[in-house]
C-alpha cells in the first residue's frame, strides 16, 4: 500500500511530462508544417510573379499593366465594401490575370495592325490558359476563378464560358472594369491612349452590357468625387518611353 501511495504521484508526474512533451511535439510539428506551407506558397508566388513580369516586359508599352489593374481593382473593391480578405484575393488575381499570355506568340502581343481572326482567338485563349496554369495550386482556387472569368461580360457575350450577371464572380466583374480602363488610357502598339474623360464615358456607356452596373456606379462615383485617384495610380506606375 505504501508503495502504491509513493508510486502513484511519480507515475502521474512522468505521465504528465510525457503527455505534455507529446503535445508540444505535435504543436512544433504543426508549426513547422505551417511554416513550410507558407514558405512553399511564397516561393511559388515569386516564380509565378516572375513569369507575369516577363510577359509585361515583352512590350514596354504594357509594362506595369498588372500593377495598375491591381491598384484600380483594389480601390474599387474597397469603395464597394468588399471584405479585406476578398480584396487581397482580387488583387492577387489582378497581378496574375495575364499569365496565360505566356503562351501567346510575341508578334501577336506587339502587333501594330489589326489582328486576324486566328490571332484574336489566340489572344482570347489567355484567360483560360492562365486558369489552367494556376489550377494545380490549391491555395489559389479563388484566384483561378477570377483569372478565368475576367473577360466575361455582364450580358453574357464574353469568354471563355459565356456566363453572365452574378454568375461571374464579383472579383472578375471588378477586374473587368479596372482592366478595361487601363487598356483604354494606355498606349498600345495598335492605338494611342484614350483620354481619361473618354475612357470614363466608354465605361459608363457599357454599364449593364460589358460591365456590372454596381461596379460601374462605384467607378463613376470615385471619378466624380476624386478624379485624381485613378490618374495618380496610373502616373505612379508609368515610365517615360525610351527614345526611338
SULZI-V798106 format. One record per residue. N is the residue number from 1. RES is the residue in one small letter. PHI is phi as a letter, one per 20 degrees, with the letter a starting at -180 (none if undefined). Layout:
BEGIN
N_RES_PHI ; N_RES_PHI
END
This chain:
BEGIN
1_x_none ; 2_x_f ; 3_x_f ; 4_x_f ; 5_x_f ; 6_x_f ; 7_x_f ; 8_x_g ; 9_x_f ; 10_x_f ; 11_x_f ; 12_x_f ; 13_x_f ; 14_x_f ; 15_x_f ; 16_x_f ; 17_x_f ; 18_x_f ; 19_x_f ; 20_x_f ; 21_x_f ; 22_x_f ; 23_x_f ; 24_x_f ; 25_x_f ; 26_x_f ; 27_x_f ; 28_x_f ; 29_x_f ; 30_x_f ; 31_x_f ; 32_x_f ; 33_x_f ; 34_x_f ; 35_x_f ; 36_x_f ; 37_x_f ; 38_x_f ; 39_x_f ; 40_x_f ; 41_x_f ; 42_x_f ; 43_x_f ; 44_x_f ; 45_x_f ; 46_x_f ; 47_x_f ; 48_x_f ; 49_x_f ; 50_x_f ; 51_x_f ; 52_x_f ; 53_x_f ; 54_x_f ; 55_x_f ; 56_x_f ; 57_x_e ; 58_x_g ; 59_x_c ; 60_x_f ; 61_x_f ; 62_x_d ; 63_x_g ; 64_x_m ; 65_x_g ; 66_x_f ; 67_x_f ; 68_x_f ; 69_x_f ; 70_x_g ; 71_x_f ; 72_x_g ; 73_x_f ; 74_x_f ; 75_x_f ; 76_x_f ; 77_x_f ; 78_x_f ; 79_x_f ; 80_x_e ; 81_x_m ; 82_x_f ; 83_x_g ; 84_x_g ; 85_x_f ; 86_x_f ; 87_x_f ; 88_x_f ; 89_x_f ; 90_x_f ; 91_x_f ; 92_x_f ; 93_x_f ; 94_x_f ; 95_x_f ; 96_x_d ; 97_x_f ; 98_x_d ; 99_x_g ; 100_x_f ; 101_x_f ; 102_x_f ; 103_x_e ; 104_x_e ; 105_x_g ; 106_x_g ; 107_x_f ; 108_x_f ; 109_x_f ; 110_x_d ; 111_x_f ; 112_x_e ; 113_x_e ; 114_x_f ; 115_x_f ; 116_x_f ; 117_x_f ; 118_x_f ; 119_x_f ; 120_x_f ; 121_x_f ; 122_x_f ; 123_x_f ; 124_x_f ; 125_x_f ; 126_x_f ; 127_x_f ; 128_x_f ; 129_x_f ; 130_x_f ; 131_x_f ; 132_x_f ; 133_x_f ; 134_x_e ; 135_x_g ; 136_x_f ; 137_x_e ; 138_x_f ; 139_x_f ; 140_x_d ; 141_x_g ; 142_x_f ; 143_x_f ; 144_x_g ; 145_x_f ; 146_x_f ; 147_x_g ; 148_x_f ; 149_x_e ; 150_x_f ; 151_x_d ; 152_x_f ; 153_x_d ; 154_x_f ; 155_x_e ; 156_x_n ; 157_x_e ; 158_x_e ; 159_x_b ; 160_x_e ; 161_x_d ; 162_x_m ; 163_x_e ; 164_x_b ; 165_x_l ; 166_x_f ; 167_x_f ; 168_x_e ; 169_x_f ; 170_x_g ; 171_x_g ; 172_x_f ; 173_x_f ; 174_x_f ; 175_x_f ; 176_x_g ; 177_x_f ; 178_x_f ; 179_x_f ; 180_x_f ; 181_x_f ; 182_x_f ; 183_x_f ; 184_x_f ; 185_x_e ; 186_x_d ; 187_x_f ; 188_x_c ; 189_x_g ; 190_x_d ; 191_x_a ; 192_x_e ; 193_x_f ; 194_x_e ; 195_x_f ; 196_x_g ; 197_x_g ; 198_x_f ; 199_x_f ; 200_x_f ; 201_x_f ; 202_x_f ; 203_x_f ; 204_x_f ; 205_x_f ; 206_x_e ; 207_x_f ; 208_x_n ; 209_x_d ; 210_x_f ; 211_x_d ; 212_x_f ; 213_x_g ; 214_x_f ; 215_x_f ; 216_x_f ; 217_x_f ; 218_x_f ; 219_x_g ; 220_x_f ; 221_x_f ; 222_x_f ; 223_x_f ; 224_x_f ; 225_x_e ; 226_x_b ; 227_x_f ; 228_x_f ; 229_x_g ; 230_x_f ; 231_x_f ; 232_x_f ; 233_x_f ; 234_x_f ; 235_x_f ; 236_x_f ; 237_x_e ; 238_x_e ; 239_x_c ; 240_x_f ; 241_x_f ; 242_x_f ; 243_x_f ; 244_x_f
END
